[in-house]
Amino acid sequence: MPDIQTLQSLNDLHGRVGVIHTSKLFHLFDEEKQLELARALGGLLSCESGSIICGTQVVSLEKGIVRRTMLGIDISYFSHSQESWTSLWDGVVFERGQVKVEATTSTVDLGGIPFRLLHWSVMRL
């Protein structure tokens, strides 16, 4: 394992990381960049059974671009649905059946606007 103190690139961690946590990150990118990010994180994950990527993410009922107005500002972002998020990891990033994806949702109120959150994990089998 490389010395974390002297690490110059995440490439040195390829296939060596047992736990990765990422929250409220993916929606900052469009669909193509989200796939790139998911593949990059998947590449860091150890092949050992039980290795896990987990986090919390904004989710929609249907996959697509979400447009909202918050505090008088128009925002838009790409959001997966619970189903498309699961399929992204189990079938696209990893071959189907190599990982177990768990995903549950909750709703939070941000200034009177409800946001659905996806609490998710991707674990190597």
MOPAC internal coordinates of N, CA, C and O (Angstrom, degrees):
PM7 1SCF
backbone

  N    0.0000 0     0.00 0     0.00 0    0    0    0
  C    1.4614 1     0.00 0     0.00 0    1    0    0
  C    1.5287 1   108.13 1     0.00 0    2    1    0
  O    1.2310 1   119.87 1   -46.49 1    3    2    1
  N    1.3200 1   117.85 1   133.51 1    3    2    1
  C    1.4700 1   119.70 1   178.85 1    5    3    2
  C    1.5269 1   111.03 1   -66.32 1    6    5    3
  O    1.2310 1   121.13 1   -26.08 1    7    6    5
  N    1.3079 1   115.44 1   153.92 1    7    6    5
  C    1.4587 1   121.79 1   177.10 1    9    7    6
  C    1.5356 1   108.25 1   -73.67 1   10    9    7
  O    1.2310 1   120.52 1   -63.98 1   11   10    9
  N    1.3184 1   116.61 1   116.02 1   11   10    9
  C    1.4702 1   121.80 1  -177.81 1   13   11   10
  C    1.5304 1   111.46 1   -58.57 1   14   13   11
  O    1.2310 1   120.21 1   146.82 1   15   14   13
  N    1.3070 1   117.21 1   -33.18 1   15   14   13
  C    1.4663 1   121.41 1  -178.33 1   17   15   14
  C    1.5269 1   112.36 1   -64.32 1   18   17   15
  O    1.2310 1   120.19 1   151.11 1   19   18   17
  N    1.3194 1   117.24 1   -28.89 1   19   18   17
  C    1.4657 1   120.82 1  -177.14 1   21   19   18
  C    1.5243 1   112.49 1  -109.85 1   22   21   19
  O    1.2310 1   120.21 1  -172.94 1   23   22   21
  N    1.3134 1   117.20 1     7.06 1   23   22   21
  C    1.4587 1   122.39 1  -178.11 1   25   23   22
  C    1.5231 1   110.55 1   -59.30 1   26   25   23
  O    1.2310 1   120.43 1   -50.82 1   27   26   25
  N    1.3136 1   116.79 1   129.18 1   27   26   25
  C    1.4644 1   121.23 1  -179.80 1   29   27   26
  C    1.5291 1   112.22 1  -109.43 1   30   29   27
  O    1.2310 1   121.02 1   162.42 1   31   30   29
  N    1.3365 1   115.65 1   -17.58 1   31   30   29
  C    1.4586 1   120.40 1  -176.54 1   33   31   30
  C    1.5191 1   109.57 1  -150.48 1   34   33   31
  O    1.2310 1   120.84 1   -34.56 1   35   34   33
  N    1.3145 1   115.99 1   145.44 1   35   34   33
  C    1.4598 1   120.03 1   175.28 1   37   35   34
  C    1.5239 1   111.22 1   -68.78 1   38   37   35
  O    1.2310 1   119.99 1   162.44 1   39   38   37
  N    1.3220 1   117.63 1   -17.56 1   39   38   37
  C    1.4626 1   120.18 1   178.32 1   41   39   38
  C    1.5217 1   111.30 1   -57.47 1   42   41   39
  O    1.2310 1   120.15 1   148.58 1   43   42   41
  N    1.3301 1   117.32 1   -31.42 1   43   42   41
  C    1.4666 1   121.11 1   178.92 1   45   43   42
  C    1.5257 1   112.28 1   -66.59 1   46   45   43
  O    1.2310 1   120.10 1   164.11 1   47   46   45
  N    1.3283 1   117.41 1   -15.89 1   47   46   45
  C    1.4657 1   121.61 1  -179.82 1   49   47   46
  C    1.5297 1   112.52 1   -98.01 1   50   49   47
  O    1.2310 1   120.26 1  -177.25 1   51   50   49
  N    1.3203 1   117.11 1     2.75 1   51   50   49
  C    1.4607 1   120.89 1  -176.76 1   53   51   50
  C    1.5244 1   110.52 1   -53.17 1   54   53   51
  O    1.2310 1   121.11 1   -58.25 1   55   54   53
  N    1.3522 1   115.48 1   121.75 1   55   54   53
  C    1.4571 1   121.98 1   178.06 1   57   55   54
  C    1.5196 1   115.41 1    72.73 1   58   57   55
  O    1.2310 1   120.03 1  -164.08 1   59   58   57
  N    1.3367 1   117.54 1    15.92 1   59   58   57
  C    1.4664 1   120.31 1  -174.08 1   61   59   58
  C    1.5271 1   114.84 1  -121.17 1   62   61   59
  O    1.2310 1   119.59 1   176.19 1   63   62   61
  N    1.3177 1   118.39 1    -3.81 1   63   62   61
  C    1.4625 1   120.88 1  -173.41 1   65   63   62
  C    1.5292 1   109.68 1   -95.22 1   66   65   63
  O    1.2310 1   120.54 1   -52.06 1   67   66   65
  N    1.3285 1   116.57 1   127.94 1   67   66   65
  C    1.4555 1   121.57 1  -177.86 1   69   67   66
  C    1.5124 1   114.14 1   -87.45 1   70   69   67
  O    1.2310 1   120.11 1   150.60 1   71   70   69
  N    1.3463 1   117.39 1   -29.40 1   71   70   69
  C    1.4705 1   121.41 1  -178.86 1   73   71   70
  C    1.5261 1   108.58 1  -139.93 1   74   73   71
  O    1.2310 1   121.15 1   -50.83 1   75   74   73
  N    1.3318 1   115.40 1   129.17 1   75   74   73
  C    1.4658 1   121.93 1   176.00 1   77   75   74
  C    1.5161 1   107.04 1  -128.29 1   78   77   75
  O    1.2310 1   120.45 1   -51.83 1   79   78   77
  N    1.3361 1   116.75 1   128.17 1   79   78   77
  C    1.4640 1   121.08 1   176.99 1   81   79   78
  C    1.5174 1   108.46 1  -118.74 1   82   81   79
  O    1.2310 1   121.08 1   -49.64 1   83   82   81
  N    1.3185 1   115.54 1   130.36 1   83   82   81
  C    1.4566 1   120.85 1   177.22 1   85   83   82
  C    1.5240 1   108.67 1  -143.62 1   86   85   83
  O    1.2310 1   120.63 1   -51.74 1   87   86   85
  N    1.3035 1   116.40 1   128.26 1   87   86   85
  C    1.4669 1   119.97 1  -179.50 1   89   87   86
  C    1.5149 1   111.05 1  -132.95 1   90   89   87
  O    1.2310 1   122.16 1   -38.46 1   91   90   89
  N    1.3184 1   113.47 1   141.54 1   91   90   89
  C    1.4647 1   122.87 1   176.23 1   93   91   90
  C    1.5266 1   111.98 1    49.28 1   94   93   91
  O    1.2310 1   121.63 1  -133.43 1   95   94   93
  N    1.3195 1   114.48 1    46.57 1   95   94   93
  C    1.4570 1   121.60 1  -177.90 1   97   95   94
  C    1.5205 1   112.14 1  -115.90 1   98   97   95
  O    1.2310 1   120.06 1   134.19 1   99   98   97
  N    1.3033 1   117.50 1   -45.81 1   99   98   97
  C    1.4602 1   121.01 1  -170.43 1  101   99   98
  C    1.5264 1   112.92 1   -60.51 1  102  101   99
  O    1.2310 1   119.48 1   143.56 1  103  102  101
  N    1.3270 1   118.59 1   -36.44 1  103  102  101
  C    1.4689 1   120.45 1  -176.19 1  105  103  102
  C    1.5337 1   112.48 1   -65.94 1  106  105  103
  O    1.2310 1   120.20 1   170.27 1  107  106  105
  N    1.3275 1   117.23 1    -9.73 1  107  106  105
  C    1.4629 1   120.32 1   177.44 1  109  107  106
  C    1.5249 1   112.09 1   -74.15 1  110  109  107
  O    1.2310 1   120.76 1   170.67 1  111  110  109
  N    1.3338 1   116.14 1    -9.33 1  111  110  109
  C    1.4553 1   121.43 1  -174.58 1  113  111  110
  C    1.5218 1   111.06 1  -123.98 1  114  113  111
  O    1.2310 1   121.21 1   -21.27 1  115  114  113
  N    1.3329 1   115.29 1   158.73 1  115  114  113
  C    1.4651 1   119.47 1   175.90 1  117  115  114
  C    1.5306 1   109.05 1   -75.18 1  118  117  115
  O    1.2310 1   120.75 1    -3.83 1  119  118  117
  N    1.3205 1   116.18 1   176.17 1  119  118  117
  C    1.4641 1   120.53 1  -174.27 1  121  119  118
  C    1.5306 1   112.06 1   -58.49 1  122  121  119
  O    1.2310 1   119.88 1   136.21 1  123  122  121
  N    1.3073 1   117.83 1   -43.79 1  123  122  121
  C    1.4679 1   121.26 1  -178.83 1  125  123  122
  C    1.5316 1   111.24 1   -62.57 1  126  125  123
  O    1.2310 1   120.21 1   135.06 1  127  126  125
  N    1.3133 1   117.20 1   -44.94 1  127  126  125
  C    1.4657 1   120.93 1  -179.86 1  129  127  126
  C    1.5335 1   111.34 1   -69.57 1  130  129  127
  O    1.2310 1   120.21 1   148.50 1  131  130  129
  N    1.3351 1   117.21 1   -31.50 1  131  130  129
  C    1.4578 1   119.44 1   175.51 1  133  131  130
  C    1.5251 1   110.36 1   -63.24 1  134  133  131
  O    1.2310 1   120.51 1   139.08 1  135  134  133
  N    1.3207 1   116.63 1   -40.92 1  135  134  133
  C    1.4598 1   120.64 1   177.28 1  137  135  134
  C    1.5231 1   110.29 1   -63.60 1  138  137  135
  O    1.2310 1   119.99 1   136.63 1  139  138  137
  N    1.3268 1   117.62 1   -43.37 1  139  138  137
  C    1.4689 1   121.23 1   177.58 1  141  139  138
  C    1.5267 1   110.72 1   -59.85 1  142  141  139
  O    1.2310 1   120.48 1   135.88 1  143  142  141
  N    1.3297 1   116.69 1   -44.12 1  143  142  141
  C    1.4565 1   121.16 1   179.69 1  145  143  142
  C    1.5245 1   110.74 1   -63.52 1  146  145  143
  O    1.2310 1   120.46 1   134.74 1  147  146  145
  N    1.3173 1   116.72 1   -45.26 1  147  146  145
  C    1.4658 1   120.69 1   179.69 1  149  147  146
  C    1.5315 1   110.49 1   -61.45 1  150  149  147
  O    1.2310 1   120.18 1   138.15 1  151  150  149
  N    1.3147 1   117.26 1   -41.85 1  151  150  149
  C    1.4675 1   120.42 1   178.80 1  153  151  150
  C    1.5254 1   111.00 1   -66.19 1  154  153  151
  O    1.2310 1   120.25 1   140.96 1  155  154  153
  N    1.3284 1   117.13 1   -39.04 1  155  154  153
  C    1.4673 1   120.40 1   178.78 1  157  155  154
  C    1.5296 1   110.63 1   -64.29 1  158  157  155
  O    1.2310 1   120.50 1   135.27 1  159  158  157
  N    1.3313 1   116.65 1   -44.73 1  159  158  157
  C    1.4686 1   119.94 1   177.86 1  161  159  158
  C    1.5226 1   110.64 1   -65.26 1  162  161  159
  O    1.2310 1   120.42 1   138.90 1  163  162  161
  N    1.3203 1   116.80 1   -41.10 1  163  162  161
  C    1.4587 1   120.90 1   177.62 1  165  163  162
  C    1.5217 1   111.80 1   -60.52 1  166  165  163
  O    1.2310 1   120.38 1   145.00 1  167  166  165
  N    1.3252 1   116.87 1   -35.00 1  167  166  165
  C    1.4562 1   121.22 1   178.48 1  169  167  166
  C    1.5204 1   113.21 1   -68.85 1  170  169  167
  O    1.2310 1   120.74 1   152.32 1  171  170  169
  N    1.3286 1   116.20 1   -27.68 1  171  170  169
  C    1.4663 1   120.09 1   178.22 1  173  171  170
  C    1.5186 1   111.93 1   -76.76 1  174  173  171
  O    1.2310 1   120.62 1   154.73 1  175  174  173
  N    1.3388 1   116.42 1   -25.27 1  175  174  173
  C    1.4622 1   121.11 1  -173.38 1  177  175  174
  C    1.5270 1   111.80 1   -67.24 1  178  177  175
  O    1.2310 1   121.06 1   -45.12 1  179  178  177
  N    1.3117 1   115.57 1   134.88 1  179  178  177
  C    1.4531 1   122.26 1   176.08 1  181  179  178
  C    1.5252 1   110.21 1   -62.27 1  182  181  179
  O    1.2310 1   120.46 1   -29.18 1  183  182  181
  N    1.3114 1   116.73 1   150.82 1  183  182  181
  C    1.4696 1   121.97 1   177.10 1  185  183  182
  C    1.5184 1   112.36 1   -80.32 1  186  185  183
  O    1.2310 1   120.11 1   175.46 1  187  186  185
  N    1.3356 1   117.39 1    -4.54 1  187  186  185
  C    1.4608 1   120.55 1  -179.49 1  189  187  186
  C    1.5258 1   111.34 1   -68.09 1  190  189  187
  O    1.2310 1   121.31 1   -41.97 1  191  190  189
  N    1.3203 1   115.09 1   138.03 1  191  190  189
  C    1.4587 1   120.74 1   176.29 1  193  191  190
  C    1.5294 1   109.44 1   -56.32 1  194  193  191
  O    1.2310 1   120.40 1   -44.12 1  195  194  193
  N    1.3060 1   116.85 1   135.88 1  195  194  193
  C    1.4583 1   122.16 1  -179.78 1  197  195  194
  C    1.5176 1   113.91 1    95.16 1  198  197  195
  O    1.2310 1   119.50 1   167.80 1  199  198  197
  N    1.3309 1   118.56 1   -12.20 1  199  198  197
  C    1.4659 1   120.59 1   174.91 1  201  199  198
  C    1.5209 1   107.89 1   -62.34 1  202  201  199
  O    1.2310 1   120.38 1   -37.14 1  203  202  201
  N    1.3269 1   116.88 1   142.86 1  203  202  201
  C    1.4652 1   118.85 1  -167.87 1  205  203  202
  C    1.5263 1   112.36 1  -142.36 1  206  205  203
  O    1.2310 1   121.55 1   -36.61 1  207  206  205
  N    1.3213 1   114.63 1   143.39 1  207  206  205
  C    1.4669 1   123.67 1   167.74 1  209  207  206
  C    1.5216 1   104.76 1  -115.94 1  210  209  207
  O    1.2310 1   120.05 1   -47.17 1  211  210  209
  N    1.3229 1   117.51 1   132.83 1  211  210  209
  C    1.4636 1   119.07 1  -178.54 1  213  211  210
  C    1.5198 1   110.25 1  -147.00 1  214  213  211
  O    1.2310 1   121.32 1   -13.67 1  215  214  213
  N    1.3218 1   115.09 1   166.33 1  215  214  213
  C    1.4540 1   119.32 1   178.32 1  217  215  214
  C    1.5137 1   112.38 1   169.97 1  218  217  215
  O    1.2310 1   122.08 1    12.09 1  219  218  217
  N    1.3018 1   113.62 1  -167.91 1  219  218  217
  C    1.4554 1   123.19 1   177.55 1  221  219  218
  C    1.5192 1   106.75 1  -129.93 1  222  221  219
  O    1.2310 1   120.92 1   -41.27 1  223  222  221
  N    1.3178 1   115.84 1   138.73 1  223  222  221
  C    1.4474 1   120.72 1  -174.58 1  225  223  222
  C    1.5208 1   110.03 1  -144.40 1  226  225  223
  O    1.2310 1   120.30 1   -34.31 1  227  226  225
  N    1.3233 1   117.03 1   145.69 1  227  226  225
  C    1.4605 1   121.25 1   171.69 1  229  227  226
  C    1.5226 1   107.37 1   -64.40 1  230  229  227
  O    1.2310 1   120.59 1   -42.38 1  231  230  229
  N    1.3249 1   116.48 1   137.62 1  231  230  229
  C    1.4636 1   121.09 1  -177.43 1  233  231  230
  C    1.5252 1   108.92 1  -136.89 1  234  233  231
  O    1.2310 1   120.85 1   -25.58 1  235  234  233
  N    1.3185 1   115.99 1   154.42 1  235  234  233
  C    1.4627 1   121.85 1   178.19 1  237  235  234
  C    1.5207 1   109.23 1  -121.06 1  238  237  235
  O    1.2310 1   121.06 1   -14.75 1  239  238  237
  N    1.3088 1   115.59 1   165.25 1  239  238  237
  C    1.4605 1   119.26 1   175.89 1  241  239  238
  C    1.5223 1   110.84 1   -65.92 1  242  241  239
  O    1.2310 1   120.93 1   146.18 1  243  242  241
  N    1.3487 1   115.83 1   -33.82 1  243  242  241
  C    1.4567 1   121.07 1   177.84 1  245  243  242
  C    1.5118 1   108.76 1  -130.65 1  246  245  243
  O    1.2310 1   120.67 1   -38.21 1  247  246  245
  N    1.3273 1   116.33 1   141.79 1  247  246  245
  C    1.4569 1   123.19 1   177.96 1  249  247  246
  C    1.5271 1   109.88 1   -61.59 1  250  249  247
  O    1.2310 1   120.39 1   -45.02 1  251  250  249
  N    1.3433 1   116.85 1   134.98 1  251  250  249
  C    1.4573 1   119.72 1   176.52 1  253  251  250
  C    1.5136 1   112.59 1   154.73 1  254  253  251
  O    1.2310 1   121.48 1     7.43 1  255  254  253
  N    1.3207 1   114.77 1  -172.57 1  255  254  253
  C    1.4627 1   122.01 1  -179.84 1  257  255  254
  C    1.5253 1   108.47 1   -80.47 1  258  257  255
  O    1.2310 1   121.11 1   -49.61 1  259  258  257
  N    1.3186 1   115.48 1   130.39 1  259  258  257
  C    1.4656 1   122.29 1   177.37 1  261  259  258
  C    1.5243 1   107.36 1  -106.27 1  262  261  259
  O    1.2310 1   121.12 1   -47.25 1  263  262  261
  N    1.3163 1   115.47 1   132.75 1  263  262  261
  C    1.4710 1   120.87 1   176.73 1  265  263  262
  C    1.5180 1   108.00 1  -120.90 1  266  265  263
  O    1.2310 1   121.24 1   -50.49 1  267  266  265
  N    1.3303 1   115.24 1   129.51 1  267  266  265
  C    1.4702 1   121.20 1  -179.18 1  269  267  266
  C    1.5146 1   109.09 1  -142.26 1  270  269  267
  O    1.2310 1   121.35 1   -18.04 1  271  270  269
  N    1.3177 1   115.02 1   161.96 1  271  270  269
  C    1.4470 1   121.26 1   171.28 1  273  271  270
  C    1.5187 1   107.37 1  -117.60 1  274  273  271
  O    1.2310 1   121.14 1   -58.22 1  275  274  273
  N    1.3179 1   115.42 1   121.78 1  275  274  273
  C    1.4685 1   121.22 1   178.79 1  277  275  274
  C    1.5151 1   108.69 1  -126.12 1  278  277  275
  O    1.2310 1   121.20 1   -53.52 1  279  278  277
  N    1.3179 1   115.30 1   126.48 1  279  278  277
  C    1.4589 1   120.96 1   179.86 1  281  279  278
  C    1.5257 1   111.51 1    51.85 1  282  281  279
  O    1.2310 1   120.66 1  -142.03 1  283  282  281
  N    1.3234 1   116.35 1    37.97 1  283  282  281
  C    1.4583 1   122.16 1   178.40 1  285  283  282
  C    1.5165 1   114.75 1    78.21 1  286  285  283
  O    1.2310 1   120.07 1  -172.64 1  287  286  285
  N    1.3378 1   117.48 1     7.36 1  287  286  285
  C    1.4580 1   121.31 1  -179.04 1  289  287  286
  C    1.5251 1   108.74 1  -112.72 1  290  289  287
  O    1.2310 1   120.86 1   -51.38 1  291  290  289
  N    1.3307 1   115.97 1   128.62 1  291  290  289
  C    1.4560 1   120.66 1   176.87 1  293  291  290
  C    1.5195 1   108.69 1   -79.74 1  294  293  291
  O    1.2310 1   120.75 1   -52.16 1  295  294  293
  N    1.3236 1   116.17 1   127.84 1  295  294  293
  C    1.4591 1   121.11 1   177.94 1  297  295  294
  C    1.5239 1   108.87 1  -126.41 1  298  297  295
  O    1.2310 1   120.94 1   -26.91 1  299  298  297
  N    1.3066 1   115.81 1   153.09 1  299  298  297
  C    1.4595 1   120.48 1   173.57 1  301  299  298
  C    1.5245 1   107.80 1  -144.87 1  302  301  299
  O    1.2310 1   121.35 1   -33.59 1  303  302  301
  N    1.3116 1   115.03 1   146.41 1  303  302  301
  C    1.4551 1   120.95 1   179.65 1  305  303  302
  C    1.5146 1   108.97 1  -156.26 1  306  305  303
  O    1.2310 1   120.90 1   -22.69 1  307  306  305
  N    1.3350 1   115.89 1   157.31 1  307  306  305
  C    1.4505 1   120.38 1   176.93 1  309  307  306
  C    1.5170 1   108.09 1   -87.88 1  310  309  307
  O    1.2310 1   120.62 1   -47.00 1  311  310  309
  N    1.3220 1   116.42 1   133.00 1  311  310  309
  C    1.4593 1   121.76 1  -179.40 1  313  311  310
  C    1.5211 1   110.23 1  -131.46 1  314  313  311
  O    1.2310 1   121.37 1   -43.58 1  315  314  313
  N    1.3197 1   114.98 1   136.42 1  315  314  313
  C    1.4506 1   120.49 1   173.29 1  317  315  314
  C    1.5274 1   109.30 1   -82.00 1  318  317  315
  O    1.2310 1   121.41 1   -19.08 1  319  318  317
  N    1.3156 1   114.91 1   160.92 1  319  318  317
  C    1.4587 1   121.26 1   166.40 1  321  319  318
  C    1.5272 1   106.33 1   -91.62 1  322  321  319
  O    1.2310 1   120.49 1   -10.64 1  323  322  321
  N    1.3096 1   116.66 1   169.36 1  323  322  321
  C    1.4552 1   120.20 1   177.79 1  325  323  322
  C    1.5373 1   110.15 1   -59.11 1  326  325  323
  O    1.2310 1   120.38 1   140.09 1  327  326  325
  N    1.3021 1   116.87 1   -39.91 1  327  326  325
  C    1.4574 1   121.80 1  -178.61 1  329  327  326
  C    1.5275 1   111.59 1   -69.50 1  330  329  327
  O    1.2310 1   120.04 1   135.15 1  331  330  329
  N    1.3412 1   117.52 1   -44.85 1  331  330  329
  C    1.4686 1   119.55 1  -178.40 1  333  331  330
  C    1.5246 1   111.02 1   -69.42 1  334  333  331
  O    1.2310 1   120.42 1   148.52 1  335  334  333
  N    1.3381 1   116.81 1   -31.48 1  335  334  333
  C    1.4651 1   120.91 1   177.19 1  337  335  334
  C    1.5315 1   110.05 1   -65.18 1  338  337  335
  O    1.2310 1   120.79 1   135.57 1  339  338  337
  N    1.3214 1   116.10 1   -44.43 1  339  338  337
  C    1.4644 1   120.97 1   178.62 1  341  339  338
  C    1.5271 1   110.27 1   -62.78 1  342  341  339
  O    1.2310 1   120.17 1   135.42 1  343  342  341
  N    1.3277 1   117.29 1   -44.58 1  343  342  341
  C    1.4647 1   121.68 1   179.83 1  345  343  342
  C    1.5216 1   112.29 1   -66.56 1  346  345  343
  O    1.2310 1   120.41 1   147.52 1  347  346  345
  N    1.3299 1   116.82 1   -32.48 1  347  346  345
  C    1.4649 1   120.71 1   177.68 1  349  347  346
  C    1.5222 1   110.24 1   -57.14 1  350  349  347
  O    1.2310 1   120.79 1   131.94 1  351  350  349
  N    1.3182 1   116.09 1   -48.06 1  351  350  349
  C    1.4637 1   120.68 1  -176.33 1  353  351  350
  C    1.5221 1   112.35 1   -79.75 1  354  353  351
  O    1.2310 1   120.04 1   136.70 1  355  354  353
  N    1.3202 1   117.53 1   -43.30 1  355  354  353
  C    1.4658 1   121.93 1  -177.33 1  357  355  354
  C    1.5163 1   108.80 1  -101.23 1  358  357  355
  O    1.2310 1   120.90 1   -97.51 1  359  358  357
  N    1.3158 1   115.89 1    82.49 1  359  358  357
  C    1.4525 1   120.22 1   178.73 1  361  359  358
  C    1.5153 1   113.33 1   138.76 1  362  361  359
  O    1.2310 1   119.82 1   154.44 1  363  362  361
  N    1.3283 1   117.95 1   -25.56 1  363  362  361
  C    1.4666 1   120.96 1   178.53 1  365  363  362
  C    1.5354 1   109.52 1  -113.41 1  366  365  363
  O    1.2310 1   120.05 1   117.61 1  367  366  365
  N    1.3217 1   117.51 1   -62.39 1  367  366  365
  C    1.4690 1   120.63 1   180.00 1  369  367  366
  C    1.5309 1   109.58 1   -68.43 1  370  369  367
  O    1.2310 1   120.66 1   133.51 1  371  370  369
  N    1.3089 1   116.34 1   -46.49 1  371  370  369
  C    1.4638 1   122.18 1   177.30 1  373  371  370
  C    1.5256 1   107.87 1  -116.85 1  374  373  371
  O    1.2310 1   120.74 1   -30.32 1  375  374  373
  N    1.3195 1   116.19 1   149.68 1  375  374  373
  C    1.4574 1   119.02 1   174.80 1  377  375  374
  C    1.5162 1   109.38 1   -61.08 1  378  377  375
  O    1.2310 1   121.26 1   -37.65 1  379  378  377
  N    1.3399 1   115.19 1   142.35 1  379  378  377
  C    1.4647 1   120.61 1  -178.51 1  381  379  378
  C    1.5244 1   110.46 1   -53.22 1  382  381  379
  O    1.2310 1   121.64 1   -49.48 1  383  382  381
  N    1.3369 1   114.46 1   130.52 1  383  382  381
  C    1.4550 1   120.81 1   177.85 1  385  383  382
  C    1.5191 1   115.29 1    92.39 1  386  385  383
  O    1.2310 1   119.82 1   173.73 1  387  386  385
  N    1.3433 1   117.95 1    -6.27 1  387  386  385
  C    1.4663 1   120.45 1   178.04 1  389  387  386
  C    1.5217 1   112.49 1   -82.70 1  390  389  387
  O    1.2310 1   120.94 1   159.95 1  391  390  389
  N    1.3353 1   115.80 1   -20.05 1  391  390  389
  C    1.4619 1   120.76 1  -177.91 1  393  391  390
  C    1.5230 1   109.83 1  -133.39 1  394  393  391
  O    1.2310 1   121.47 1   -19.82 1  395  394  393
  N    1.3175 1   114.79 1   160.18 1  395  394  393
  C    1.4645 1   121.68 1   172.08 1  397  395  394
  C    1.5214 1   106.75 1  -112.15 1  398  397  395
  O    1.2310 1   120.51 1   -57.21 1  399  398  397
  N    1.3146 1   116.62 1   122.79 1  399  398  397
  C    1.4626 1   121.60 1   178.92 1  401  399  398
  C    1.5146 1   108.40 1  -104.61 1  402  401  399
  O    1.2310 1   120.49 1   -53.49 1  403  402  401
  N    1.3160 1   116.67 1   126.51 1  403  402  401
  C    1.4627 1   121.92 1   172.70 1  405  403  402
  C    1.5153 1   107.84 1  -116.61 1  406  405  403
  O    1.2310 1   120.74 1   -40.84 1  407  406  405
  N    1.3261 1   116.19 1   139.16 1  407  406  405
  C    1.4581 1   120.48 1  -177.78 1  409  407  406
  C    1.5244 1   110.18 1  -151.33 1  410  409  407
  O    1.2310 1   121.23 1   -53.16 1  411  410  409
  N    1.3269 1   115.25 1   126.84 1  411  410  409
  C    1.4541 1   121.23 1   174.68 1  413  411  410
  C    1.5192 1   108.02 1  -128.58 1  414  413  411
  O    1.2310 1   120.52 1   -22.08 1  415  414  413
  N    1.3213 1   116.61 1   157.92 1  415  414  413
  C    1.4600 1   119.90 1  -177.93 1  417  415  414
  C    1.5267 1   111.33 1  -118.24 1  418  417  415
  O    1.2310 1   121.86 1   -23.28 1  419  418  417
  N    1.3100 1   114.05 1   156.72 1  419  418  417
  C    1.4584 1   122.65 1   171.00 1  421  419  418
  C    1.5209 1   106.66 1  -145.47 1  422  421  419
  O    1.2310 1   120.65 1   -11.20 1  423  422  421
  N    1.3215 1   116.36 1   168.80 1  423  422  421
  C    1.4580 1   121.11 1   178.42 1  425  423  422
  C    1.5196 1   109.04 1  -123.53 1  426  425  423
  O    1.2310 1   121.08 1   -45.33 1  427  426  425
  N    1.3328 1   115.55 1   134.67 1  427  426  425
  C    1.4611 1   121.43 1   175.37 1  429  427  426
  C    1.5194 1   108.07 1  -120.36 1  430  429  427
  O    1.2310 1   120.96 1   -29.05 1  431  430  429
  N    1.3122 1   115.77 1   150.95 1  431  430  429
  C    1.4624 1   121.95 1   179.06 1  433  431  430
  C    1.5219 1   108.46 1  -102.74 1  434  433  431
  O    1.2310 1   120.72 1   -60.06 1  435  434  433
  N    1.3222 1   116.23 1   119.94 1  435  434  433
  C    1.4621 1   121.29 1   177.14 1  437  435  434
  C    1.5217 1   108.34 1  -116.98 1  438  437  435
  O    1.2310 1   120.84 1   -80.64 1  439  438  437
  N    1.3035 1   116.01 1    99.36 1  439  438  437
  C    1.4580 1   120.84 1   179.47 1  441  439  438
  C    1.5060 1   113.47 1    60.68 1  442  441  439
  O    1.2310 1   120.50 1  -141.71 1  443  442  441
  N    1.3225 1   116.65 1    38.29 1  443  442  441
  C    1.4591 1   120.79 1   179.15 1  445  443  442
  C    1.5115 1   114.03 1    85.51 1  446  445  443
  O    1.2310 1   120.30 1  -178.32 1  447  446  445
  N    1.3276 1   117.04 1     1.68 1  447  446  445
  C    1.4584 1   120.82 1   178.57 1  449  447  446
  C    1.5242 1   108.38 1  -111.69 1  450  449  447
  O    1.2310 1   120.48 1   -59.90 1  451  450  449
  N    1.3332 1   116.70 1   120.10 1  451  450  449
  C    1.4683 1   118.60 1   179.98 1  453  451  450
  C    1.5337 1   111.00 1   -77.28 1  454  453  451
  O    1.2310 1   121.26 1   -46.76 1  455  454  453
  N    1.3186 1   115.20 1   133.24 1  455  454  453
  C    1.4590 1   122.20 1   174.89 1  457  455  454
  C    1.5188 1   108.55 1  -119.15 1  458  457  455
  O    1.2310 1   120.89 1   -47.44 1  459  458  457
  N    1.3205 1   115.90 1   132.56 1  459  458  457
  C    1.4670 1   120.43 1   174.74 1  461  459  458
  C    1.5170 1   108.13 1   -88.15 1  462  461  459
  O    1.2310 1   121.22 1   -47.73 1  463  462  461
  N    1.3173 1   115.28 1   132.27 1  463  462  461
  C    1.4535 1   121.33 1   177.01 1  465  463  462
  C    1.5174 1   109.95 1  -112.72 1  466  465  463
  O    1.2310 1   121.07 1   -36.07 1  467  466  465
  N    1.2999 1   115.57 1   143.93 1  467  466  465
  C    1.4508 1   122.76 1   175.79 1  469  467  466
  C    1.5253 1   107.70 1  -109.12 1  470  469  467
  O    1.2310 1   120.44 1   -57.72 1  471  470  469
  N    1.3050 1   116.77 1   122.28 1  471  470  469
  C    1.4573 1   123.31 1   176.17 1  473  471  470
  C    1.5213 1   105.03 1  -101.41 1  474  473  471
  O    1.2310 1   120.10 1   -64.22 1  475  474  473
  N    1.3218 1   117.42 1   115.78 1  475  474  473
  C    1.4487 1   120.14 1  -166.56 1  477  475  474
  C    1.5273 1   112.95 1  -135.17 1  478  477  475
  O    1.2310 1   121.87 1   -21.23 1  479  478  477
  N    1.3166 1   114.02 1   158.77 1  479  478  477
  C    1.4619 1   120.68 1   171.99 1  481  479  478
  C    1.5165 1   108.94 1  -148.75 1  482  481  479
  O    1.2310 1   121.78 1   -31.35 1  483  482  481
  N    1.3192 1   114.20 1   148.65 1  483  482  481
  C    1.4602 1   123.12 1   177.23 1  485  483  482
  C    1.5145 1   105.55 1  -127.33 1  486  485  483
  O    1.2310 1   120.39 1   -67.29 1  487  486  485
  N    1.3245 1   116.85 1   112.71 1  487  486  485
  C    1.4683 1   120.37 1  -175.47 1  489  487  486
  C    1.5225 1   110.56 1  -118.54 1  490  489  487
  O    1.2310 1   121.70 1   -46.56 1  491  490  489
  N    1.3304 1   114.35 1   133.44 1  491  490  489
  C    1.4752 1   120.13 1   176.18 1  493  491  490
  C    1.5133 1   110.07 1   -65.50 1  494  493  491
  O    1.2310 1   120.64 1   -43.04 1  495  494  493
  N    1.3101 1   116.39 1   136.96 1  495  494  493
  C    1.4632 1   121.51 1   176.50 1  497  495  494
  C    1.5230 1   110.28 1   -91.41 1  498  497  495
  O    1.2310 1   120.10 1   180.00 1  499  498  497

